[in-house]
Amino acid sequence: AARTDLDQLIKSAVSYKSNLISYFTYLLDHAEGKETINLFLTLKTQEEKAMKRMIRHAQGLADL
């Protein structure tokens, strides 16, 4: 049961991160001005890296 709960938690977290990345992509596509574009690009990149870290850590937890 704990494995299923962890899987569901990870699935929800990945879905949240994916939606956030999609939102930043949308904002990036509609942004004007170099500073605004750089801001949304940075936020998107940080979230992508954070999601990869989260998945890597979750895989480590699943192996315990």
PDB file of N, CA, C, O and CB in Angstrom:
ATOM      1  N   ALA A   1       0.826  -1.199   0.000  1.00  0.00           N
ATOM      2  CA  ALA A   1       0.000   0.000   0.000  1.00  0.00           C
ATOM      3  C   ALA A   1       0.866   1.258   0.000  1.00  0.00           C
ATOM      4  O   ALA A   1       0.541   2.238  -0.670  1.00  0.00           O
ATOM      5  CB  ALA A   1      -0.937   0.001   1.210  1.00  0.00           C
ATOM      6  N   ALA A   2       1.970   1.230   0.753  1.00  0.00           N
ATOM      7  CA  ALA A   2       2.850   2.405   0.803  1.00  0.00           C
ATOM      8  C   ALA A   2       3.411   2.715  -0.572  1.00  0.00           C
ATOM      9  O   ALA A   2       3.551   3.882  -0.939  1.00  0.00           O
ATOM     10  CB  ALA A   2       3.997   2.184   1.800  1.00  0.00           C
ATOM     11  N   ARG A   3       3.735   1.676  -1.337  1.00  0.00           N
ATOM     12  CA  ARG A   3       4.270   1.876  -2.695  1.00  0.00           C
ATOM     13  C   ARG A   3       3.239   2.580  -3.564  1.00  0.00           C
ATOM     14  O   ARG A   3       3.583   3.505  -4.299  1.00  0.00           O
ATOM     15  CB  ARG A   3       4.677   0.521  -3.335  1.00  0.00           C
ATOM     16  N   THR A   4       2.001   2.165  -3.495  1.00  0.00           N
ATOM     17  CA  THR A   4       0.935   2.790  -4.286  1.00  0.00           C
ATOM     18  C   THR A   4       0.752   4.247  -3.877  1.00  0.00           C
ATOM     19  O   THR A   4       0.578   5.111  -4.736  1.00  0.00           O
ATOM     20  CB  THR A   4      -0.392   2.018  -4.118  1.00  0.00           C
ATOM     21  N   ASP A   5       0.788   4.527  -2.592  1.00  0.00           N
ATOM     22  CA  ASP A   5       0.646   5.908  -2.118  1.00  0.00           C
ATOM     23  C   ASP A   5       1.797   6.767  -2.628  1.00  0.00           C
ATOM     24  O   ASP A   5       1.579   7.903  -3.049  1.00  0.00           O
ATOM     25  CB  ASP A   5       0.590   5.953  -0.576  1.00  0.00           C
ATOM     26  N   LEU A   6       3.010   6.242  -2.597  1.00  0.00           N
ATOM     27  CA  LEU A   6       4.167   6.980  -3.098  1.00  0.00           C
ATOM     28  C   LEU A   6       4.029   7.227  -4.599  1.00  0.00           C
ATOM     29  O   LEU A   6       4.312   8.323  -5.085  1.00  0.00           O
ATOM     30  CB  LEU A   6       5.473   6.212  -2.798  1.00  0.00           C
ATOM     31  N   ASP A   7       3.595   6.210  -5.321  1.00  0.00           N
ATOM     32  CA  ASP A   7       3.390   6.369  -6.761  1.00  0.00           C
ATOM     33  C   ASP A   7       2.362   7.454  -7.058  1.00  0.00           C
ATOM     34  O   ASP A   7       2.555   8.270  -7.960  1.00  0.00           O
ATOM     35  CB  ASP A   7       2.946   5.046  -7.385  1.00  0.00           C
ATOM     36  N   GLN A   8       1.272   7.461  -6.299  1.00  0.00           N
ATOM     37  CA  GLN A   8       0.215   8.459  -6.507  1.00  0.00           C
ATOM     38  C   GLN A   8       0.724   9.861  -6.168  1.00  0.00           C
ATOM     39  O   GLN A   8       0.422  10.828  -6.867  1.00  0.00           O
ATOM     40  CB  GLN A   8      -1.028   8.121  -5.649  1.00  0.00           C
ATOM     41  N   LEU A   9       1.486   9.955  -5.106  1.00  0.00           N
ATOM     42  CA  LEU A   9       2.053  11.248  -4.709  1.00  0.00           C
ATOM     43  C   LEU A   9       2.996  11.771  -5.791  1.00  0.00           C
ATOM     44  O   LEU A   9       2.943  12.948  -6.148  1.00  0.00           O
ATOM     45  CB  LEU A   9       2.802  11.125  -3.362  1.00  0.00           C
ATOM     46  N   ILE A  10       3.846  10.907  -6.304  1.00  0.00           N
ATOM     47  CA  ILE A  10       4.783  11.305  -7.355  1.00  0.00           C
ATOM     48  C   ILE A  10       4.024  11.705  -8.616  1.00  0.00           C
ATOM     49  O   ILE A  10       4.364  12.699  -9.259  1.00  0.00           O
ATOM     50  CB  ILE A  10       5.772  10.161  -7.664  1.00  0.00           C
ATOM     51  N   LYS A  11       3.012  10.944  -8.966  1.00  0.00           N
ATOM     52  CA  LYS A  11       2.198  11.258 -10.153  1.00  0.00           C
ATOM     53  C   LYS A  11       1.554  12.642 -10.015  1.00  0.00           C
ATOM     54  O   LYS A  11       1.541  13.423 -10.967  1.00  0.00           O
ATOM     55  CB  LYS A  11       1.101  10.178 -10.362  1.00  0.00           C
ATOM     56  N   SER A  12       1.031  12.935  -8.847  1.00  0.00           N
ATOM     57  CA  SER A  12       0.412  14.244  -8.609  1.00  0.00           C
ATOM     58  C   SER A  12       1.443  15.368  -8.676  1.00  0.00           C
ATOM     59  O   SER A  12       1.178  16.426  -9.247  1.00  0.00           O
ATOM     60  CB  SER A  12      -0.291  14.261  -7.247  1.00  0.00           C
ATOM     61  N   ALA A  13       2.612  15.137  -8.093  1.00  0.00           N
ATOM     62  CA  ALA A  13       3.659  16.155  -8.096  1.00  0.00           C
ATOM     63  C   ALA A  13       4.175  16.411  -9.512  1.00  0.00           C
ATOM     64  O   ALA A  13       4.413  17.560  -9.884  1.00  0.00           O
ATOM     65  CB  ALA A  13       4.815  15.732  -7.183  1.00  0.00           C
ATOM     66  N   VAL A  14       4.346  15.360 -10.294  1.00  0.00           N
ATOM     67  CA  VAL A  14       4.800  15.517 -11.679  1.00  0.00           C
ATOM     68  C   VAL A  14       3.748  16.266 -12.492  1.00  0.00           C
ATOM     69  O   VAL A  14       4.081  17.117 -13.316  1.00  0.00           O
ATOM     70  CB  VAL A  14       5.096  14.136 -12.321  1.00  0.00           C
ATOM     71  N   SER A  15       2.486  15.948 -12.257  1.00  0.00           N
ATOM     72  CA  SER A  15       1.404  16.649 -12.956  1.00  0.00           C
ATOM     73  C   SER A  15       1.413  18.141 -12.615  1.00  0.00           C
ATOM     74  O   SER A  15       1.257  18.983 -13.500  1.00  0.00           O
ATOM     75  CB  SER A  15       0.037  16.031 -12.592  1.00  0.00           C
ATOM     76  N   TYR A  16       1.595  18.463 -11.340  1.00  0.00           N
ATOM     77  CA  TYR A  16       1.660  19.860 -10.908  1.00  0.00           C
ATOM     78  C   TYR A  16       2.834  20.575 -11.573  1.00  0.00           C
ATOM     79  O   TYR A  16       2.681  21.670 -12.114  1.00  0.00           O
ATOM     80  CB  TYR A  16       1.784  19.945  -9.373  1.00  0.00           C
ATOM     81  N   LYS A  17       4.008  19.941 -11.527  1.00  0.00           N
ATOM     82  CA  LYS A  17       5.195  20.549 -12.140  1.00  0.00           C
ATOM     83  C   LYS A  17       5.009  20.717 -13.641  1.00  0.00           C
ATOM     84  O   LYS A  17       5.399  21.743 -14.199  1.00  0.00           O
ATOM     85  CB  LYS A  17       6.442  19.699 -11.858  1.00  0.00           C
ATOM     86  N   SER A  18       4.426  19.736 -14.297  1.00  0.00           N
ATOM     87  CA  SER A  18       4.200  19.817 -15.747  1.00  0.00           C
ATOM     88  C   SER A  18       3.265  20.968 -16.095  1.00  0.00           C
ATOM     89  O   SER A  18       3.488  21.691 -17.067  1.00  0.00           O
ATOM     90  CB  SER A  18       3.621  18.496 -16.275  1.00  0.00           C
ATOM     91  N   ASN A  19       2.219  21.131 -15.292  1.00  0.00           N
ATOM     92  CA  ASN A  19       1.293  22.246 -15.524  1.00  0.00           C
ATOM     93  C   ASN A  19       1.980  23.591 -15.306  1.00  0.00           C
ATOM     94  O   ASN A  19       1.750  24.541 -16.055  1.00  0.00           O
ATOM     95  CB  ASN A  19       0.072  22.127 -14.601  1.00  0.00           C
ATOM     96  N   LEU A  20       2.811  23.666 -14.295  1.00  0.00           N
ATOM     97  CA  LEU A  20       3.539  24.903 -14.029  1.00  0.00           C
ATOM     98  C   LEU A  20       4.509  25.221 -15.170  1.00  0.00           C
ATOM     99  O   LEU A  20       4.624  26.373 -15.588  1.00  0.00           O
ATOM    100  CB  LEU A  20       4.299  24.800 -12.696  1.00  0.00           C
ATOM    101  N   ILE A  21       5.196  24.210 -15.666  1.00  0.00           N
ATOM    102  CA  ILE A  21       6.106  24.399 -16.793  1.00  0.00           C
ATOM    103  C   ILE A  21       5.337  24.833 -18.031  1.00  0.00           C
ATOM    104  O   ILE A  21       5.796  25.706 -18.768  1.00  0.00           O
ATOM    105  CB  ILE A  21       6.891  23.108 -17.079  1.00  0.00           C
ATOM    106  N   SER A  22       4.181  24.242 -18.267  1.00  0.00           N
ATOM    107  CA  SER A  22       3.342  24.641 -19.401  1.00  0.00           C
ATOM    108  C   SER A  22       2.893  26.091 -19.275  1.00  0.00           C
ATOM    109  O   SER A  22       2.847  26.828 -20.260  1.00  0.00           O
ATOM    110  CB  SER A  22       2.121  23.725 -19.509  1.00  0.00           C
ATOM    111  N   TYR A  23       2.565  26.487 -18.056  1.00  0.00           N
ATOM    112  CA  TYR A  23       2.147  27.870 -17.820  1.00  0.00           C
ATOM    113  C   TYR A  23       3.294  28.833 -18.108  1.00  0.00           C
ATOM    114  O   TYR A  23       3.093  29.860 -18.757  1.00  0.00           O
ATOM    115  CB  TYR A  23       1.655  28.048 -16.372  1.00  0.00           C
ATOM    116  N   PHE A  24       4.492  28.511 -17.632  1.00  0.00           N
ATOM    117  CA  PHE A  24       5.643  29.364 -17.909  1.00  0.00           C
ATOM    118  C   PHE A  24       5.959  29.392 -19.405  1.00  0.00           C
ATOM    119  O   PHE A  24       6.386  30.422 -19.925  1.00  0.00           O
ATOM    120  CB  PHE A  24       6.865  28.881 -17.119  1.00  0.00           C
ATOM    121  N   THR A  25       5.758  28.290 -20.089  1.00  0.00           N
ATOM    122  CA  THR A  25       5.957  28.249 -21.545  1.00  0.00           C
ATOM    123  C   THR A  25       4.972  29.183 -22.234  1.00  0.00           C
ATOM    124  O   THR A  25       5.341  29.933 -23.138  1.00  0.00           O
ATOM    125  CB  THR A  25       5.792  26.805 -22.085  1.00  0.00           C
ATOM    126  N   TYR A  26       3.717  29.132 -21.798  1.00  0.00           N
ATOM    127  CA  TYR A  26       2.696  30.028 -22.356  1.00  0.00           C
ATOM    128  C   TYR A  26       3.086  31.492 -22.121  1.00  0.00           C
ATOM    129  O   TYR A  26       3.035  32.313 -23.037  1.00  0.00           O
ATOM    130  CB  TYR A  26       1.308  29.733 -21.725  1.00  0.00           C
ATOM    131  N   LEU A  27       3.473  31.800 -20.891  1.00  0.00           N
ATOM    132  CA  LEU A  27       3.871  33.176 -20.584  1.00  0.00           C
ATOM    133  C   LEU A  27       5.092  33.593 -21.397  1.00  0.00           C
ATOM    134  O   LEU A  27       5.180  34.730 -21.860  1.00  0.00           O
ATOM    135  CB  LEU A  27       4.164  33.324 -19.087  1.00  0.00           C
ATOM    136  N   LEU A  28       6.019  32.675 -21.565  1.00  0.00           N
ATOM    137  CA  LEU A  28       7.219  32.946 -22.350  1.00  0.00           C
ATOM    138  C   LEU A  28       6.858  33.227 -23.805  1.00  0.00           C
ATOM    139  O   LEU A  28       7.416  34.138 -24.418  1.00  0.00           O
ATOM    140  CB  LEU A  28       8.196  31.765 -22.262  1.00  0.00           C
ATOM    141  N   ASP A  29       5.938  32.458 -24.353  1.00  0.00           N
ATOM    142  CA  ASP A  29       5.513  32.645 -25.741  1.00  0.00           C
ATOM    143  C   ASP A  29       4.790  33.974 -25.968  1.00  0.00           C
ATOM    144  O   ASP A  29       4.767  34.493 -27.084  1.00  0.00           O
ATOM    145  CB  ASP A  29       4.613  31.504 -26.157  1.00  0.00           C
ATOM    146  N   HIS A  30       4.201  34.517 -24.903  1.00  0.00           N
ATOM    147  CA  HIS A  30       3.427  35.757 -25.035  1.00  0.00           C
ATOM    148  C   HIS A  30       4.108  36.962 -24.388  1.00  0.00           C
ATOM    149  O   HIS A  30       3.536  38.050 -24.323  1.00  0.00           O
ATOM    150  CB  HIS A  30       2.059  35.571 -24.426  1.00  0.00           C
ATOM    151  N   ALA A  31       5.314  36.757 -23.918  1.00  0.00           N
ATOM    152  CA  ALA A  31       6.028  37.839 -23.227  1.00  0.00           C
ATOM    153  C   ALA A  31       6.626  38.821 -24.227  1.00  0.00           C
ATOM    154  O   ALA A  31       6.962  38.476 -25.360  1.00  0.00           O
ATOM    155  CB  ALA A  31       7.135  37.266 -22.326  1.00  0.00           C
ATOM    156  N   GLU A  32       6.740  40.033 -23.767  1.00  0.00           N
ATOM    157  CA  GLU A  32       7.395  41.084 -24.545  1.00  0.00           C
ATOM    158  C   GLU A  32       8.474  41.709 -23.674  1.00  0.00           C
ATOM    159  O   GLU A  32       8.308  41.852 -22.462  1.00  0.00           O
ATOM    160  CB  GLU A  32       6.367  42.166 -25.035  1.00  0.00           C
ATOM    161  N   GLY A  33       9.548  42.066 -24.288  1.00  0.00           N
ATOM    162  CA  GLY A  33      10.646  42.682 -23.549  1.00  0.00           C
ATOM    163  C   GLY A  33      11.650  41.638 -23.106  1.00  0.00           C
ATOM    164  O   GLY A  33      11.286  40.549 -22.661  1.00  0.00           O
ATOM    165  N   LYS A  34      12.904  41.986 -23.233  1.00  0.00           N
ATOM    166  CA  LYS A  34      13.989  41.061 -22.935  1.00  0.00           C
ATOM    167  C   LYS A  34      13.981  40.608 -21.476  1.00  0.00           C
ATOM    168  O   LYS A  34      14.172  39.423 -21.200  1.00  0.00           O
ATOM    169  CB  LYS A  34      15.317  41.703 -23.263  1.00  0.00           C
ATOM    170  N   GLU A  35      13.764  41.522 -20.547  1.00  0.00           N
ATOM    171  CA  GLU A  35      13.774  41.175 -19.123  1.00  0.00           C
ATOM    172  C   GLU A  35      12.648  40.210 -18.780  1.00  0.00           C
ATOM    173  O   GLU A  35      12.856  39.260 -18.026  1.00  0.00           O
ATOM    174  CB  GLU A  35      13.657  42.435 -18.266  1.00  0.00           C
ATOM    175  N   THR A  36      11.467  40.443 -19.321  1.00  0.00           N
ATOM    176  CA  THR A  36      10.325  39.571 -19.062  1.00  0.00           C
ATOM    177  C   THR A  36      10.558  38.192 -19.653  1.00  0.00           C
ATOM    178  O   THR A  36      10.267  37.182 -19.013  1.00  0.00           O
ATOM    179  CB  THR A  36       9.043  40.179 -19.631  1.00  0.00           C
ATOM    180  N   ILE A  37      11.079  38.145 -20.867  1.00  0.00           N
ATOM    181  CA  ILE A  37      11.378  36.867 -21.516  1.00  0.00           C
ATOM    182  C   ILE A  37      12.418  36.105 -20.697  1.00  0.00           C
ATOM    183  O   ILE A  37      12.267  34.905 -20.469  1.00  0.00           O
ATOM    184  CB  ILE A  37      11.884  37.088 -22.969  1.00  0.00           C
ATOM    185  N   ASN A  38      13.463  36.789 -20.257  1.00  0.00           N
ATOM    186  CA  ASN A  38      14.496  36.142 -19.447  1.00  0.00           C
ATOM    187  C   ASN A  38      13.938  35.618 -18.126  1.00  0.00           C
ATOM    188  O   ASN A  38      14.336  34.547 -17.669  1.00  0.00           O
ATOM    189  CB  ASN A  38      15.635  37.117 -19.176  1.00  0.00           C
ATOM    190  N   LEU A  39      13.028  36.357 -17.515  1.00  0.00           N
ATOM    191  CA  LEU A  39      12.413  35.940 -16.261  1.00  0.00           C
ATOM    192  C   LEU A  39      11.661  34.623 -16.448  1.00  0.00           C
ATOM    193  O   LEU A  39      11.876  33.671 -15.698  1.00  0.00           O
ATOM    194  CB  LEU A  39      11.462  37.031 -15.738  1.00  0.00           C
ATOM    195  N   PHE A  40      10.778  34.570 -17.451  1.00  0.00           N
ATOM    196  CA  PHE A  40       9.979  33.369 -17.657  1.00  0.00           C
ATOM    197  C   PHE A  40      10.827  32.197 -18.132  1.00  0.00           C
ATOM    198  O   PHE A  40      10.529  31.046 -17.812  1.00  0.00           O
ATOM    199  CB  PHE A  40       8.873  33.644 -18.656  1.00  0.00           C
ATOM    200  N   LEU A  41      11.871  32.475 -18.885  1.00  0.00           N
ATOM    201  CA  LEU A  41      12.778  31.419 -19.317  1.00  0.00           C
ATOM    202  C   LEU A  41      13.519  30.832 -18.107  1.00  0.00           C
ATOM    203  O   LEU A  41      13.682  29.617 -18.000  1.00  0.00           O
ATOM    204  CB  LEU A  41      13.784  31.962 -20.361  1.00  0.00           C
ATOM    205  N   THR A  42      13.956  31.695 -17.216  1.00  0.00           N
ATOM    206  CA  THR A  42      14.633  31.245 -16.005  1.00  0.00           C
ATOM    207  C   THR A  42      13.693  30.418 -15.128  1.00  0.00           C
ATOM    208  O   THR A  42      14.074  29.357 -14.632  1.00  0.00           O
ATOM    209  CB  THR A  42      15.172  32.446 -15.218  1.00  0.00           C
ATOM    210  N   LEU A  43      12.470  30.902 -14.939  1.00  0.00           N
ATOM    211  CA  LEU A  43      11.495  30.169 -14.116  1.00  0.00           C
ATOM    212  C   LEU A  43      11.184  28.804 -14.717  1.00  0.00           C
ATOM    213  O   LEU A  43      11.109  27.807 -14.000  1.00  0.00           O
ATOM    214  CB  LEU A  43      10.198  30.980 -13.966  1.00  0.00           C
ATOM    215  N   LYS A  44      11.004  28.763 -16.026  1.00  0.00           N
ATOM    216  CA  LYS A  44      10.712  27.500 -16.707  1.00  0.00           C
ATOM    217  C   LYS A  44      11.882  26.527 -16.546  1.00  0.00           C
ATOM    218  O   LYS A  44      11.676  25.357 -16.226  1.00  0.00           O
ATOM    219  CB  LYS A  44      10.418  27.745 -18.209  1.00  0.00           C
ATOM    220  N   THR A  45      13.088  27.000 -16.762  1.00  0.00           N
ATOM    221  CA  THR A  45      14.278  26.167 -16.649  1.00  0.00           C
ATOM    222  C   THR A  45      14.437  25.639 -15.223  1.00  0.00           C
ATOM    223  O   THR A  45      14.765  24.468 -15.031  1.00  0.00           O
ATOM    224  CB  THR A  45      15.527  26.960 -17.067  1.00  0.00           C
ATOM    225  N   GLN A  46      14.209  26.483 -14.232  1.00  0.00           N
ATOM    226  CA  GLN A  46      14.323  26.062 -12.837  1.00  0.00           C
ATOM    227  C   GLN A  46      13.304  24.979 -12.506  1.00  0.00           C
ATOM    228  O   GLN A  46      13.627  24.017 -11.810  1.00  0.00           O
ATOM    229  CB  GLN A  46      14.140  27.259 -11.901  1.00  0.00           C
ATOM    230  N   GLU A  47      12.085  25.125 -12.994  1.00  0.00           N
ATOM    231  CA  GLU A  47      11.052  24.126 -12.729  1.00  0.00           C
ATOM    232  C   GLU A  47      11.361  22.804 -13.422  1.00  0.00           C
ATOM    233  O   GLU A  47      11.108  21.735 -12.866  1.00  0.00           O
ATOM    234  CB  GLU A  47       9.691  24.644 -13.180  1.00  0.00           C
ATOM    235  N   GLU A  48      11.902  22.872 -14.623  1.00  0.00           N
ATOM    236  CA  GLU A  48      12.279  21.646 -15.331  1.00  0.00           C
ATOM    237  C   GLU A  48      13.370  20.898 -14.554  1.00  0.00           C
ATOM    238  O   GLU A  48      13.312  19.677 -14.405  1.00  0.00           O
ATOM    239  CB  GLU A  48      12.767  21.974 -16.767  1.00  0.00           C
ATOM    240  N   LYS A  49      14.352  21.641 -14.068  1.00  0.00           N
ATOM    241  CA  LYS A  49      15.425  21.028 -13.273  1.00  0.00           C
ATOM    242  C   LYS A  49      14.879  20.470 -11.963  1.00  0.00           C
ATOM    243  O   LYS A  49      15.271  19.386 -11.530  1.00  0.00           O
ATOM    244  CB  LYS A  49      16.538  22.054 -12.985  1.00  0.00           C
ATOM    245  N   ALA A  50      13.977  21.211 -11.339  1.00  0.00           N
ATOM    246  CA  ALA A  50      13.391  20.770 -10.074  1.00  0.00           C
ATOM    247  C   ALA A  50      12.579  19.486 -10.270  1.00  0.00           C
ATOM    248  O   ALA A  50      12.600  18.599  -9.417  1.00  0.00           O
ATOM    249  CB  ALA A  50      12.501  21.878  -9.479  1.00  0.00           C
ATOM    250  N   MET A  51      11.876  19.393 -11.377  1.00  0.00           N
ATOM    251  CA  MET A  51      11.097  18.190 -11.644  1.00  0.00           C
ATOM    252  C   MET A  51      12.021  16.988 -11.844  1.00  0.00           C
ATOM    253  O   MET A  51      11.745  15.901 -11.336  1.00  0.00           O
ATOM    254  CB  MET A  51      10.203  18.390 -12.881  1.00  0.00           C
ATOM    255  N   LYS A  52      13.104  17.181 -12.574  1.00  0.00           N
ATOM    256  CA  LYS A  52      14.054  16.088 -12.771  1.00  0.00           C
ATOM    257  C   LYS A  52      14.653  15.633 -11.444  1.00  0.00           C
ATOM    258  O   LYS A  52      14.803  14.434 -11.205  1.00  0.00           O
ATOM    259  CB  LYS A  52      15.168  16.517 -13.729  1.00  0.00           C
ATOM    260  N   ARG A  53      14.998  16.597 -10.576  1.00  0.00           N
ATOM    261  CA  ARG A  53      15.530  16.254  -9.253  1.00  0.00           C
ATOM    262  C   ARG A  53      14.499  15.484  -8.433  1.00  0.00           C
ATOM    263  O   ARG A  53      14.815  14.484  -7.788  1.00  0.00           O
ATOM    264  CB  ARG A  53      15.960  17.526  -8.499  1.00  0.00           C
ATOM    265  N   MET A  54      13.262  15.969  -8.471  1.00  0.00           N
ATOM    266  CA  MET A  54      12.198  15.339  -7.711  1.00  0.00           C
ATOM    267  C   MET A  54      11.996  13.887  -8.163  1.00  0.00           C
ATOM    268  O   MET A  54      11.833  12.991  -7.335  1.00  0.00           O
ATOM    269  CB  MET A  54      10.895  16.137  -7.861  1.00  0.00           C
ATOM    270  N   ILE A  55      12.007  13.669  -9.459  1.00  0.00           N
ATOM    271  CA  ILE A  55      11.835  12.316  -9.981  1.00  0.00           C
ATOM    272  C   ILE A  55      13.003  11.433  -9.564  1.00  0.00           C
ATOM    273  O   ILE A  55      12.808  10.284  -9.167  1.00  0.00           O
ATOM    274  CB  ILE A  55      11.705  12.338 -11.513  1.00  0.00           C
ATOM    275  N   ARG A  56      14.200  11.963  -9.652  1.00  0.00           N
ATOM    276  CA  ARG A  56      15.390  11.206  -9.259  1.00  0.00           C
ATOM    277  C   ARG A  56      15.327  10.831  -7.773  1.00  0.00           C
ATOM    278  O   ARG A  56      15.647   9.701  -7.404  1.00  0.00           O
ATOM    279  CB  ARG A  56      16.670  12.023  -9.552  1.00  0.00           C
ATOM    280  N   HIS A  57      14.918  11.770  -6.929  1.00  0.00           N
ATOM    281  CA  HIS A  57      14.808  11.508  -5.490  1.00  0.00           C
ATOM    282  C   HIS A  57      13.686  10.505  -5.215  1.00  0.00           C
ATOM    283  O   HIS A  57      13.818   9.637  -4.352  1.00  0.00           O
ATOM    284  CB  HIS A  57      14.554  12.825  -4.713  1.00  0.00           C
ATOM    285  N   ALA A  58      12.593  10.629  -5.946  1.00  0.00           N
ATOM    286  CA  ALA A  58      11.469   9.711  -5.771  1.00  0.00           C
ATOM    287  C   ALA A  58      11.871   8.291  -6.147  1.00  0.00           C
ATOM    288  O   ALA A  58      11.466   7.330  -5.493  1.00  0.00           O
ATOM    289  CB  ALA A  58      10.268  10.163  -6.613  1.00  0.00           C
ATOM    290  N   GLN A  59      12.667   8.164  -7.200  1.00  0.00           N
ATOM    291  CA  GLN A  59      13.139   6.842  -7.587  1.00  0.00           C
ATOM    292  C   GLN A  59      14.026   6.251  -6.494  1.00  0.00           C
ATOM    293  O   GLN A  59      13.984   5.048  -6.232  1.00  0.00           O
ATOM    294  CB  GLN A  59      13.902   6.912  -8.919  1.00  0.00           C
ATOM    295  N   GLY A  60      14.822   7.096  -5.865  1.00  0.00           N
ATOM    296  CA  GLY A  60      15.642   6.651  -4.751  1.00  0.00           C
ATOM    297  C   GLY A  60      14.793   6.179  -3.580  1.00  0.00           C
ATOM    298  O   GLY A  60      15.110   5.173  -2.946  1.00  0.00           O
ATOM    299  N   LEU A  61      13.714   6.901  -3.289  1.00  0.00           N
ATOM    300  CA  LEU A  61      12.806   6.491  -2.213  1.00  0.00           C
ATOM    301  C   LEU A  61      12.125   5.172  -2.554  1.00  0.00           C
ATOM    302  O   LEU A  61      11.943   4.319  -1.685  1.00  0.00           O
ATOM    303  CB  LEU A  61      11.750   7.579  -1.954  1.00  0.00           C
ATOM    304  N   ALA A  62      11.756   5.008  -3.796  1.00  0.00           N
ATOM    305  CA  ALA A  62      11.071   3.782  -4.221  1.00  0.00           C
ATOM    306  C   ALA A  62      11.981   2.565  -4.072  1.00  0.00           C
ATOM    307  O   ALA A  62      11.508   1.445  -3.876  1.00  0.00           O
ATOM    308  CB  ALA A  62      10.599   3.909  -5.680  1.00  0.00           C
ATOM    309  N   ASP A  63      13.285   2.794  -4.165  1.00  0.00           N
ATOM    310  CA  ASP A  63      14.241   1.693  -4.053  1.00  0.00           C
ATOM    311  C   ASP A  63      14.458   1.253  -2.604  1.00  0.00           C
ATOM    312  O   ASP A  63      15.015   0.183  -2.359  1.00  0.00           O
ATOM    313  CB  ASP A  63      15.566   2.099  -4.666  1.00  0.00           C
ATOM    314  N   LEU A  64      14.020   2.073  -1.643  1.00  0.00           N
ATOM    315  CA  LEU A  64      14.231   1.729  -0.221  1.00  0.00           C
ATOM    316  C   LEU A  64      13.382   0.558   0.218  1.00  0.00           C
ATOM    317  O   LEU A  64      13.446   0.150   1.378  1.00  0.00           O
ATOM    318  CB  LEU A  64      13.928   2.924   0.664  1.00  0.00           C
TER     319      LEU A  64
END
